[in-house]
Amino acid sequence: QALWMLDPKDIGEWQHEEFYRFIAQAYDKPRYILHYKTDAPLNIRSIFYVPEQKPSMFDISRELGSSVALYSRKILIQTKAADILPKWLRFLRGVVDSEDIPLNLSRELLQESALIRKLRDVLQKRLIKFFIDQSKKDPEKYAKFFEDYGVFMREGIVTIAEQDVKEDIAKLLRYESSALPAGQLTSLSDYASRMKAGSRNIYYLCTPNRHLAEHSPYFEAMKKKDMEVLFCYEQFDELTLLHLREFDKKKLISVETDIVVDHYKEEKFEESRPAAERLTEKEAEDLMAWMRNALGSRVTGVKVTTRLDTHPAMITVLEMGAARHFLRMQQLAKTQEERAQLLQPTLEINTGHALIKKLNELKDSQPDLAQLLLDQIYENAMIAAGLNEDPRPMVSRLNELLTRILEKN
């Protein structure tokens, strides 16, 4: 029976379940059902199902297009019409029937015809709207769906060229936020609605979990200014947001990038410690000159930052996300100097931190110990930035530092 031709109100849940199992050759139930009928701009009679089962790695990596059957006036044209849905929606099962499609449509025309392109665009728009509606109707159910199927949405943003389509798909993304309790998800649209007047940027931080995000030196300054930051935990989030670039005329900015410094000027960061607790300008200049010399080619520059409070230093790179992604792609174990040439990192120091003040004393009284301490501060900052994949070489330096401390006491 051609369920898709019937009135949605006349179809029972059991009929949908049976039909889904038949077309999907599956044993589970559909978690979402969209029965979509329209006569403009095209004649469309369609049913789409999202499987209850979580997609396997095979489903995710599958190079095939959609598993949706294409009909014209109840006559089957293609069982798996790869081109009637964009590739990122290949997790859907279902049927599309359109009277506008000629029965003698060849396979070549199926791929290239303006009619199929139009059909694909209409269906994509309607499906995105459907998922947005579902997220409002039952946020908890949608959160589970996003956890299972979010990888496809990220892929859509990375692979589709048109910015307006990227932004449409981006409405489906969900992240934790520094402004909300752990476990509660928010959308980019919700973030934008909470922005303070005059703010132009959506800030995010990519990190494996919330604990690391909240203790990150990059988050510290934003917290000080009471600015909301999205926490992104999936490996592909970084790449997705780099490709998205902006949303609703607002720039997406990682709190780790060097570019963010220009935006901080807008936000006007104030020094949290009184001048008496920080190095003087002259001391800071001398210390930075010594540090540049001692670190050599491992840094492009050293500068003072007002962003830090509890951390002694941090590394900034022009595009941190892109840099990390690039290092992951480069499987070769690079030396610190080779990494530095690629990344061109800047070490930003907190002149009110006890370690930096101590370093300033030691550089003249005990230069060898000062060098050990500086190397460790630099290495810690690289690890916090996610730019050091192998911290093992620093163990011997840590042991030496601990030995020197014990000798003192």
N, C-alpha and C positions, 0 to 999 in steps of 0.2 A: 504493500500500500504506500502511495506517495504522500507521506505525512506532511511534507513541506507545502503541499498544495491546499491542505486543510486550514481551517480557521484555528489559530493557536488555542482559543478557548475550548475547542472540541477535542483536544488531545489530552489524554490522561498521563500521569507520571509513568505508569507501567508501560505505556506505549512508547514513550521517549526512551525508557531504559532498554526495552527490547530492540527498538530501532537502532539505538546507539551501539549495542552489543553486536548487532548484525553488520552495520557498516564499518565499525572499528575493529571487528573481530577480537573483541575484548570481553572480559568477565566482570569488570568493575562497573560502577555507575558513573554517570556524568556529574561533575561537581557544579558545573554551570551549563545552562541551556539558553541559547539565544535563537528565537524563532523570528526571523526578520522578513517582512514583506513590504515592498514598495513598488510604485509604478513610475516614479520620477526620481532622478533623471533617467533611470533604466528600469525595465520590468525585472524585478528580482523576487524570487520565492526561495528562502533559504533557511536551513537549520544548522546551527553550530554547537558542538559539544566540547567542553574541556574535560579530559579524563580525570577521574578521582585519583588515579594512581600517579605517583610522582614520576616525572620523566627519568629514564635511565641515561647513562652516559652515551649510549648508542643513539637515543632519541635526540640528545643535544648536539652530538657531532654529525648526525646524519646530513649528508650533502643534498638529499632530495628536497624537493619543494613540499607543498602541502599535501595532506592526505584527504582532500575534499573532492567529492565527485561532482562533475559538471554535467548538467542536463539542459535540454531545450525542449519545452513542452512535454516533459516527462520521458523524453527519449535520451538515453545516455550518450554523451559525446566522449567523455573521458573519465575513467575511474579515479585516477589520481591527477587532477588538473593542477600541475605544479605552478602555473602562472596566474591563477585567479586570486591568490593571496600573496602578500609579500612573504619572503622567506622566514622572517622572524615569527610569523604566525603559524609555522608548520606543526605546532603541537595540537592544533585544532583538528577535530574530526567533523565530518558533516557533508551537506549537500547544497549545491547552488543550482537553481533552475532559472533560466532567463529566456523569455520569448524573443528577445532582441538578437540572440546568437543564432546565425544560420546553421542548419543541420549539417551542411557540407563543409564546415570549417576545417581546413587542413591543420596539421600539427604545427606547421611553420607559422600560419596565420594566428594560431592560438597564442604563440609566443610574442608575435610582433604587432597584432592588430590594436588600433586605437581603442576599439570597443572593449577589448580585454583589459587594457590599461585603465580605462574609465571604470570598469567593473571592479578592478582591484582597488582603486582609490576609494570608491564608494564603500566597499566592504571594510577596508582598513579603518576608515573614519568611524563607521558605525560600530565596529568591534571595540575601538578605543573608547567610544562613548559608553558602550555597554559595561566595560570594565570599570570606568570611572563611577558609573551609577552603582555598580555592585559594591565598590569600595565605600560608598556613602551609606548604602543600605545595611551592610553587615561588615564593618571594618575588621573584625576578628577573622571572619572567613576569608576576606580578601588578603589579610596579612599572611595567612597560611598559603594561599594561592601564590602570592608574590614570592614567598620563601621557596616554593617549589618551581615556579616558572619564571622568576625574575631574570634569569640568565638570558632568556629569549628577548626580553625587552631591552636589556643592555646591548645585546647583539644588534637589535634594530637600530638603536641610536648610533652605534659605531659604524654600521654598514650602509645606512641610508644617507644619501647626499643632501637632500633638501632640509634646510634648517627648520622650516615650519613643521615638517613631519617629525623630525627629531624632537622638537618641543612638545608635539602632541603625544608622542610615546612617553616622553619624560614626565607627563602628568601621572603616569602609572607607577613611577618609582616611589619607594618608601624607605625612609631612613630614621634612625634614632636621632635625637637632637639634645644639645646641652640644655635647652630650655624646658625639656620634658623629662618625666621620670624614666628610668631604665625600662626597656621592654615596650615602651609606647612609640609607635611609628608616626611619622609625619610626611606630608608630600611637599614638593617644591612650591606648589600654589599656597599651601598653608603657611609655609615659611615666609613667603612674600607678603602674605596678609598680616603677619606679625611684625614686619620690619618697621623700624623707627622712621619717622619722617626725615627725608633727606638721604636715607641710606640707598645706595645704588648696587650693592653687591650681596650675593648669596655666598656665605663662607662655609667651607667644608674641610674635614680632616679625615684622611684615609688611614686606618689603623686596624689591627686584628680584633680588638675588643674595646669595650667602653672604659675599662679600668686604665688601659694604656692611653686612651684618648684623653681622659680627665687628668692624667699625670704627665701629659706631653708638654714640653717647653713651648711648643707652638700654640697650644690652646691657652696657656697661662695668661698671655696678654689680652686675649679676647675675653677671658673670664673677668679680668680686671676691669674691662670696659663694659661688662655686662652685655656682650654681643653674642647672639645665637650662632652656634656652629653645628652643622650637620655631621654626624659620625657615620662613616661608611666603612663597613667591615669586610665586604667581599673583595676578592682579589681584582675582579674586573671593574669595580666601581671607579677606580682611578682613571682607567682608560675611557670608560663611558663618559665621565664628567669632563675629561679633556676634550673629547669629541663634541660634546654638547655645547661647551663654551659659554652659552648664555641661555636664559630662560625668561620669557616675558620681559624683554628689554633690560634684564638685570644680569650682570656678569657673574659667572660662577668662579669663585676664587678659592684656591687651596690656601689655608692659613700657613702653609709651609713655604710658599714660594717667595722669592725675593721681590717679585712684582708687588707683593702685598705691602711692602714698605711704603710705596707711594700712596696706597690706600690708607695706611696708618696715619699718614700726614693729615689726611682728611679727618681721621678719627681723633687726632690730637692726643697722643699718649703722654701722660705726665709721669715724671719720675716718682716712684713710690717711696724712696728713701730720702731723708734729708741730706743735703750736700756734705755735712760733716761725716756721714757714714759711708761716703763714696770716695774713690780716688779723686784727686784734683785733676783738672784738665791736663796739666803738665805731666803728672804721674801717668795718667791714662795714655797720653801720646807716647811717652818713653816706653811704657810697657808694650803698647801695640807695635812699635818699631822693633823691639826685641823679639816679640812673638812672630812677626812676619819673617824675621831673619831665622829664628829657630825652627819654624815649621817649613820654611823653604817652599818648594814647589807643591806642597800639599794643600796650600790655600792660595786663592787669588787675592784675598784681602782680609784685613782684620778691622772691625769697627765696634764702637760702643753702641749698645742698644738700651732703650728704656722699656722694652717690652717684657723683660724677664724680672722675676721676683725671687723665686726659690731655686732657680737653676743658674749655674755659673756662666754657661755659654750655650750657644746653639749654632747649627750650620744652616745657612740659607743658600739655595741654588735658584737660578732664574726660574726654572720650571721643575719643581721637585718631583711631581707625579711622572712627567715625561722622563726625567733622569732615572728614576727608579725603574720604570718600565724598560728603559733602554738597557740598564745594567742587568735586568733579569734576562733580557733577550741575548745579551752577550755572555755566553756560557763560560767564556775563558776567565780563569782566575786572574784578575788584573792586580798589579801592585798598587800600593796607595798612591804613588806618583802618577801612574797611568790613569787611575780613577779620577784623580784631581784634575788632570789635563782635560778629561772628558766633561767633568761636572763643573769645573771652575767655581768651587765653593768659597763662600765668605764665612769667616768665623765671627760671630757677634758675641761680645762679652758684656757681662753684667758687672759693672765696676763697684757695685755695692755688696757683692757676694764675698763671703769670707775666703773662699778658695782663690779668687782672683786677687784679693788684697794680699793674701799670703804669698801668692806667686810673685807679686810685685816686690816683696821683701827678699824672697829667695833668689831672684834673678841676679842680684848683686852679691849676696852673702854665700849662697850655695848653688852656683849655676848648674851643676850636674843634677842636683835634686829638683831644681826648677824645671829643667828639661824633661825629667821623668814625669813631673806633675802636669806640665803642659801637654805632653804626648797623651797622657791619660784623659785630660779634659777634652782634647780634640777627638780622641777615639770614642769617648762617651757621647759626644755631640753627634758623631757620625752614626753611632748605633741608634740614638734617639731619632735620627732622621731616616732610619731604615736604609742607609747607604753602605753599611758594612755587614756583609753576609757571614763573615767568619771572624768572630771575636777571639778565637783561640790564641793567636799570637800575643795578645795583650796580657795573658795570664802571668807570664814570667815577670812582666813589668809590675803588675799588681802585687805579686809576691815580694818584689824588691822594695816597692813603696811601703808595704806592711812591715818588712824587716827594718827599714829605716825608722819607721814610727816607733817600733818596739825598742830599738837602740836608744832612742831619745828618752824613753821612759824606763 
